Amino acid sequence: MRIGIIACETFERGLEELTKGDGDIAYKEYLEFGLHEYPEMLKRAVIDKVNSLEGKVDAVLLGYGICNSLKNVTAEMKVPTVQLCGDDCIGVLITPEEYDRERRTCAGTMYHTPYFSKMGREWFERKLREQMPNYQEIGVDVDWFLRTMFNGYQRVLFIDDGLGSVEEFEAMSRKFAVELGLRYERRCGTLELLEDGLARTKQLARSRELSSTI
């Protein structure tokens, strides 16, 4: 069978581990994080990417949470496609049930997967330059931008994805928490929902192979 993967780059670390040496994977592409800020752009991008694989793969794993704009998006795709179970990447990496529990525990939480911990101040400074190119002229700095963005937040929660070598990511996450004056906590995540998505994609491809031979 031929499996395609179109995913947000936030899932790259986990999916690369899970698909290592898997001969069924015929295509992988990771799209830049941030498209979720533009729902219609995100929806159009994933539809176009999946549809471009028509005739090249038997089924596609869409490596995104539902992200509001992607509900029922598979109906617009020309290739059989499986979606992950979870509202967003955090829900996928700790399960929707645990996500609900963490939000009840502390609504003002900045969730840090290894991917997000790498963003640091530099990522937000780029966002500030994009949104307010003249920010220095009007006396705005990155500290003000961060304080405004995270006003009301109480903690940074680091999520260990279980893939090892997270010490550097944790250090960056702790640093971010200190810079914003937030408490730092950590917890374990899981790759179970990514594994489930891959398994369902293969099952979908297999069932189509069987139906085509009958």
Legacy VTK file of the C-alpha trace (Angstrom):
# vtk DataFile Version 3.0
C-alpha trace
ASCII
DATASET POLYDATA
POINTS 214 float
0.000 0.000 0.000
1.029 3.636 -0.451
0.429 5.985 2.464
0.771 9.747 2.275
1.208 12.109 5.218
0.314 15.786 5.136
0.933 17.235 8.584
1.725 20.328 10.594
5.413 20.555 11.431
4.491 20.359 15.128
3.984 16.606 14.575
7.189 16.034 12.620
9.234 14.738 15.558
6.638 12.119 16.511
5.693 11.059 12.986
9.304 10.692 11.908
9.878 8.324 14.809
6.713 6.314 14.160
7.328 5.943 10.415
11.050 5.187 10.573
11.769 2.313 8.178
8.085 1.951 7.224
7.981 0.902 3.588
4.281 1.769 3.297
4.984 5.507 3.588
5.186 6.846 0.046
5.018 10.578 0.747
5.496 12.960 3.684
5.179 16.722 3.850
5.138 18.972 6.901
3.480 22.364 6.547
4.643 25.452 8.401
3.140 26.048 11.824
0.893 29.103 12.013
-1.608 28.394 9.256
-4.237 27.753 11.948
-4.292 31.521 12.524
-5.852 31.825 9.064
-8.593 29.140 9.035
-9.598 29.421 5.383
-5.969 29.456 4.250
-5.256 26.356 6.346
-8.285 24.549 4.966
-7.402 25.394 1.356
-3.763 24.414 1.855
-4.469 20.943 3.245
-7.171 20.226 0.652
-4.825 21.200 -2.183
-1.926 19.201 -0.729
-4.021 16.055 -0.256
-5.701 16.344 -3.644
-2.301 16.691 -5.326
-1.588 13.119 -4.178
-4.494 11.643 -6.147
-3.253 8.563 -7.993
0.053 8.626 -6.095
-1.097 7.188 -2.738
-3.939 4.970 -1.548
-4.774 6.934 1.595
-3.554 9.988 3.492
-3.043 10.743 7.165
-3.888 14.391 7.824
-1.599 15.324 10.697
-3.637 18.154 12.176
-6.060 18.586 14.997
-9.529 19.608 13.929
-8.447 23.261 14.392
-12.072 24.421 13.945
-11.697 24.990 10.201
-10.895 21.337 9.434
-14.096 19.750 10.683
-15.452 17.427 7.955
-12.710 18.615 5.590
-12.157 15.067 4.293
-15.420 15.338 2.343
-13.634 17.786 0.029
-10.651 15.552 -0.613
-10.126 13.342 -3.640
-7.959 10.846 -1.729
-9.328 8.799 1.211
-8.083 10.691 4.266
-7.939 10.045 8.007
-7.981 12.825 10.595
-6.431 12.722 14.055
-8.575 12.633 17.189
-8.103 15.951 18.966
-9.027 19.623 18.706
-5.409 20.670 18.179
-1.861 19.386 18.482
-1.913 19.529 22.286
-5.102 17.467 22.428
-3.485 14.900 20.151
-0.290 14.702 22.214
-1.911 14.372 25.649
-5.359 13.027 24.573
-8.557 15.110 24.580
-9.514 13.839 28.042
-6.235 14.916 29.603
-6.394 18.222 27.732
-9.771 18.934 29.311
-8.365 18.041 32.731
-5.363 20.339 32.324
-7.572 23.213 31.189
-9.763 22.750 34.244
-6.662 22.668 36.424
-5.320 25.926 34.992
-7.035 27.789 32.178
-4.076 30.158 31.822
-1.579 27.602 30.530
1.065 27.948 27.827
1.564 24.386 26.548
5.107 23.533 25.517
5.789 20.466 23.437
9.438 20.090 22.368
8.477 21.935 19.181
6.907 24.887 20.974
9.692 25.165 23.540
12.108 25.972 20.684
10.096 29.029 19.661
11.166 31.185 22.599
11.253 34.965 22.499
12.669 34.966 18.974
9.473 33.568 17.456
7.329 36.176 19.203
9.712 38.920 18.164
9.208 37.862 14.528
5.442 37.944 15.077
5.761 41.437 16.521
7.736 42.627 13.481
5.098 41.139 11.164
2.128 42.628 13.003
3.716 45.953 13.938
6.685 46.705 11.643
7.263 50.117 13.254
7.077 48.828 16.831
10.436 50.309 17.836
9.502 53.731 16.500
6.413 53.871 18.698
8.264 52.673 21.797
7.021 49.073 21.917
9.399 46.247 22.825
9.251 42.445 22.934
8.772 42.388 26.709
5.631 44.512 26.396
4.358 42.318 23.564
4.886 39.142 25.610
3.332 40.610 28.754
0.282 41.688 26.745
-0.052 38.358 24.929
0.268 36.276 28.089
-1.654 38.527 30.447
-3.692 36.240 32.704
-1.479 33.184 32.195
-0.198 31.368 35.267
2.016 28.549 34.043
4.086 26.928 31.316
3.385 23.202 31.025
6.101 21.197 29.288
4.932 17.973 27.599
7.518 15.208 27.343
6.694 13.269 24.169
8.587 10.196 25.377
11.079 10.263 22.504
14.050 11.126 24.673
16.651 13.898 24.366
14.304 16.508 25.826
16.767 18.147 28.216
17.512 21.020 25.843
13.819 21.555 25.141
13.017 21.547 28.851
15.744 24.100 29.522
14.285 26.429 26.895
10.816 25.939 28.336
12.001 26.745 31.861
13.768 29.847 30.563
10.592 31.037 28.857
8.608 30.540 32.076
11.173 32.524 34.090
11.182 35.372 31.554
7.393 35.671 31.770
7.218 35.163 35.532
5.140 32.006 35.184
5.438 28.815 37.178
6.896 25.834 35.371
5.388 22.336 35.346
5.923 19.235 33.248
3.965 16.123 32.336
4.209 13.143 30.017
2.480 13.032 26.658
1.725 10.107 24.390
2.086 9.141 20.738
-0.923 6.819 20.951
-3.229 9.041 18.898
-0.594 9.483 16.185
-0.130 5.699 16.126
-3.902 5.267 15.967
-4.121 7.698 13.052
-1.451 5.800 11.133
-3.154 2.474 11.844
-6.533 3.787 10.665
-4.946 5.196 7.514
-3.407 1.838 6.676
-6.684 0.087 7.417
-8.474 2.484 5.067
-5.923 1.851 2.310
-6.154 -1.904 2.854
-9.945 -1.925 2.704
-9.869 -0.007 -0.586
-7.381 -2.510 -2.002
-9.662 -5.370 -1.033
-12.772 -3.711 -2.456
-11.019 -3.043 -5.763
-10.223 -6.767 -6.168
-13.764 -7.941 -5.534
LINES 1 215
214 0 1 2 3 4 5 6 7 8 9 10 11 12 13 14 15 16 17 18 19 20 21 22 23 24 25 26 27 28 29 30 31 32 33 34 35 36 37 38 39 40 41 42 43 44 45 46 47 48 49 50 51 52 53 54 55 56 57 58 59 60 61 62 63 64 65 66 67 68 69 70 71 72 73 74 75 76 77 78 79 80 81 82 83 84 85 86 87 88 89 90 91 92 93 94 95 96 97 98 99 100 101 102 103 104 105 106 107 108 109 110 111 112 113 114 115 116 117 118 119 120 121 122 123 124 125 126 127 128 129 130 131 132 133 134 135 136 137 138 139 140 141 142 143 144 145 146 147 148 149 150 151 152 153 154 155 156 157 158 159 160 161 162 163 164 165 166 167 168 169 170 171 172 173 174 175 176 177 178 179 180 181 182 183 184 185 186 187 188 189 190 191 192 193 194 195 196 197 198 199 200 201 202 203 204 205 206 207 208 209 210 211 212 213
